[in-house]
């Protein structure tokens, strides 16, 4: 599986794995199942009672019930930060080429070009575009400058980095609280991604950056050092 190198605000390069075509197709099919269930439900409920309404309003009611089908992809990507239900299951998401979150305009471009990528040619244009693209991008991705990446967690490190600390915990780095919430969140994310991909060079670079910020020296191993700094930050900023 190909990767893309992304440089973070901390000037640390990390690798993201592009989502494969197979995963994207499965995510699409899962979303299709959701829409089929919705259409079936509407057909068995709303459409069964539509004759009770004035005939002049029947067409409008049916068009209204189909609106979620046409706008499903756009709304879901907006509501769930680059994911649909299918993408949630497959652990993939849409981001910008530089790794930053995609915006409304990006999702809108991708949604409009679904007409060419998927609808008119039954997905063949989108699949061919992804096969020919180095970054596995369909036409909508190329136009919006977005990519689809894997987010599957191989470890639970992100669940334990900022764990609760005991009241009698003794922080090792007393100036860890000079870090900002944004710093801590980014350190946590980079550490998690480095551990997931077994990218120990990135982990070492991250450790050097954090040590430089704190002007700290320690014999702790890279991962232990980072986790200790984050625990110290948690302890020192409690109650603020």
Secondary structure, DSSP 4 states (H G I P E B T S, - for coil): --EEEEE-TTS-EEEEEBPPHHHHHHHHHHHHHHHHHHHHHHHHTHHHHGGGS-HHHHHHHHHHHHHHHHHHHHHHHHHTTS--HHHHHHTEEEEETTSSBP-HHHHHHHHHHHIIIIITTTTHHHHHHHHH-TT---HHHHHHTEEEEE---SSSHHHHTT----TT---S-TTGGGS-HHHHHHHHHHHHHHHHTT-HHHHHHHHHHHHHHHT----S-HHHHHHHHHHHHHHHHTT-
